[in-house]
Amino acid sequence: MSNYQDGYTRWHDRTKGSNNGFIYSSYSKYLAPHTIDQQKIRECYELCLRKLSPLKVDRSPHDPYPPISKDEIIGMVSLGLLSRDVLVASHWNICNLEYTPKKLTFRSFYKAAKILYKVRDEHRNYFWENEIKDAYPLAFYLPPENQYYVNKMDGTRPTIIQTIFFYINTVISLTKGDKSAKMLMWLQLSDMDHWLLRFTKQKKYVETYFEVGHPFRKGN
């Protein structure tokens, strides 16, 4: 096992570990095949899972902070740990803090958007560190482009809105996105065996994201 892996065989971007073990482990399917123990990965996921309805799942066992991210949710879906039905039942809201998800409405969207705009110059953790729960409906909402991916992985036909957002986001991610956005998009396109995969630059993305000496670069 590599020193970039933890006791559950989850992969990380550095030897000291990270808060993104599930998404990095999903990358390993293509960059370091057969290096994770699926049983241990599932054990880790079950320790992170505090509740299914509504969904309350953490990045790491027994530690809800920092709050879960869309990248980690995508990683869990990619690894076959988290199902579409669970996300739909939680109204596509992935918040793992003290909050009961509700369907995103125009009113809640507008209210949350105003708050997030107002605190845009604060640290990105400001809204949850100060428990500004009116921002949670939007801040923890899994975007439509990611819903498209989740639906595809489930064999469910995406909605028109999800499809439009997916294609727009793909173009933006592949042309102007940062290194994290490019890696995340590459993974989703790879998992779906999507025709847009031909426009990605796997080698460049991996070498830009992972440090010299990381095993992912060798398998790239």
C-alpha positions in Angstrom: 0.0 0.0 0.0 1.3 3.5 -0.9 2.1 6.1 1.7 -0.5 8.3 -0.1 -3.2 5.9 1.2 -4.8 5.7 4.6 -5.8 2.7 6.7 -8.9 2.3 4.7 -6.8 2.2 1.5 -8.3 5.6 0.5 -6.0 7.7 -1.7 -4.9 11.2 -1.0 -3.0 14.0 -2.8 -0.3 14.1 -0.1 1.3 11.7 2.4 -0.2 13.5 5.4 -3.8 12.7 4.2 -6.6 15.0 3.2 -10.3 15.7 3.5 -11.0 14.3 0.1 -10.3 10.6 0.4 -13.3 9.4 -1.6 -12.8 11.5 -4.7 -9.1 10.7 -4.9 -9.9 7.0 -4.4 -12.3 7.2 -7.4 -9.5 8.7 -9.5 -7.5 5.6 -8.6 -9.8 3.4 -10.7 -8.1 4.8 -13.8 -4.7 6.0 -12.5 -3.8 3.2 -10.1 -6.2 0.3 -10.8 -6.8 -2.4 -8.2 -5.0 -0.5 -5.3 -8.0 0.0 -3.1 -9.8 -2.5 -0.9 -13.5 -2.1 -1.7 -14.5 -3.7 1.6 -12.4 -1.3 3.6 -13.6 1.7 1.6 -17.2 0.7 2.3 -16.3 0.3 6.0 -15.0 3.8 6.0 -18.1 5.1 4.2 -20.4 3.4 6.7 -18.5 5.0 9.5 -18.9 8.4 7.8 -22.6 7.8 7.2 -24.6 9.0 10.1 -28.1 9.1 8.5 -29.7 8.1 5.2 -32.9 10.1 5.4 -32.1 12.9 5.2 -28.6 12.2 4.1 -25.9 13.0 6.7 -22.5 11.7 5.5 -19.1 13.1 6.5 -15.7 13.2 4.8 -14.0 11.1 7.4 -15.3 8.8 10.2 -16.5 10.6 13.4 -15.7 14.1 12.1 -18.3 16.3 10.4 -15.9 19.1 9.7 -15.2 20.6 7.3 -18.6 19.9 5.9 -19.1 17.5 3.0 -18.4 18.8 -0.5 -19.8 18.0 -3.9 -16.5 16.4 -4.9 -16.7 13.9 -2.1 -20.3 13.1 -3.0 -19.3 12.5 -6.6 -16.5 10.3 -5.3 -18.9 8.2 -3.3 -21.2 7.8 -6.3 -18.3 6.9 -8.5 -17.2 4.2 -6.0 -20.7 2.8 -5.9 -21.3 3.7 -2.3 -24.0 6.4 -2.6 -27.2 6.0 -4.6 -29.3 8.4 -6.5 -32.4 7.6 -4.5 -30.8 8.8 -1.3 -29.8 12.1 -2.9 -33.2 12.6 -4.4 -34.9 11.9 -1.0 -32.8 14.7 0.5 -33.8 17.1 -2.3 -30.2 17.0 -3.7 -29.1 18.8 -0.6 -25.9 17.3 0.8 -25.5 19.3 4.0 -24.2 17.1 6.8 -24.6 19.8 9.5 -27.6 20.4 11.8 -30.1 21.2 9.1 -33.2 19.5 7.6 -33.1 19.7 3.8 -36.1 21.1 2.0 -36.9 21.3 -1.7 -35.1 24.3 -3.3 -37.7 26.8 -4.2 -37.4 30.2 -6.0 -37.9 31.9 -2.6 -35.2 29.9 -0.8 -32.9 30.2 -3.8 -33.2 33.9 -3.9 -32.8 34.3 -0.1 -29.7 32.1 0.0 -28.2 33.8 -3.1 -28.5 37.2 -1.5 -26.7 35.9 1.6 -23.9 34.2 -0.3 -23.4 37.3 -2.4 -23.3 39.5 0.7 -20.6 37.4 2.3 -18.7 36.7 -0.9 -15.6 38.6 0.3 -15.5 36.5 3.6 -13.6 33.2 3.9 -15.4 30.4 2.1 -16.2 28.8 5.5 -17.8 31.9 6.9 -21.5 30.9 6.2 -21.3 27.5 7.9 -18.9 28.5 10.7 -21.4 31.2 11.6 -24.4 28.8 11.1 -26.1 31.0 8.5 -28.7 28.3 7.8 -30.7 30.4 5.3 -27.7 29.9 2.9 -27.7 26.1 3.2 -30.4 25.4 0.7 -28.2 26.8 -2.1 -24.7 26.4 -0.6 -25.1 22.6 -0.1 -27.3 22.0 -3.2 -25.7 19.5 -5.6 -25.6 21.4 -8.9 -27.7 20.2 -11.8 -24.6 19.3 -13.8 -23.7 16.8 -11.1 -27.2 15.6 -10.9 -26.9 14.8 -14.6 -23.9 12.5 -13.7 -25.7 10.9 -10.8 -28.7 10.1 -13.0 -26.5 8.7 -15.7 -24.7 6.4 -13.3 -28.1 5.2 -12.0 -29.4 4.6 -15.5 -32.0 7.4 -15.1 -32.7 9.8 -17.9 -31.5 13.3 -16.9 -33.9 16.2 -17.1 -33.6 18.9 -19.8 -32.3 21.4 -17.2 -29.7 19.0 -15.9 -28.6 18.2 -19.4 -28.2 21.9 -20.4 -26.3 22.7 -17.2 -24.1 19.7 -17.7 -23.0 20.7 -21.2 -22.5 24.3 -20.3 -20.5 23.3 -17.3 -18.4 20.9 -19.3 -17.3 23.5 -21.8 -16.5 26.0 -19.0 -14.6 23.4 -16.9 -12.5 22.1 -19.9 -11.7 25.6 -21.2 -11.6 27.9 -18.1 -11.9 25.6 -15.1 -9.2 25.3 -12.4 -7.3 22.0 -11.9 -9.9 20.6 -9.5 -12.7 21.3 -11.9 -10.8 19.6 -14.8 -10.1 16.5 -12.8 -13.7 16.2 -11.5 -15.0 16.6 -15.1 -12.5 14.1 -16.4 -13.7 11.5 -13.8 -17.4 12.0 -14.6 -16.8 11.8 -18.3 -14.7 8.6 -17.8 -17.3 7.0 -15.6 -20.1 7.7 -18.1 -17.8 6.8 -21.1 -19.1 10.1 -22.5 -18.3 11.2 -26.0 -16.9 14.4 -24.6 -14.1 12.5 -23.0 -12.1 12.8 -26.2 -11.7 16.5 -25.5 -10.0 16.0 -22.1 -6.3 16.0 -21.5 -5.8 13.4 -18.8 -2.0 13.5 -18.7 -1.9 17.2 -18.4 -4.6 17.3 -15.7 -3.0 14.7 -13.6 0.5 16.2 -13.8 -0.9 19.6 -13.0 -2.9 18.4 -10.0 -0.7 15.8 -8.3 2.8 16.4 -7.0 5.9 14.8 -8.4 6.3 11.4 -6.9 2.6 10.7 -6.6 1.8 7.2 -7.9 -1.1 8.6 -10.0 1.5 10.4 -12.2 3.2 7.0 -12.9 -0.1 5.4 -13.9 -1.1 8.3 -16.1 
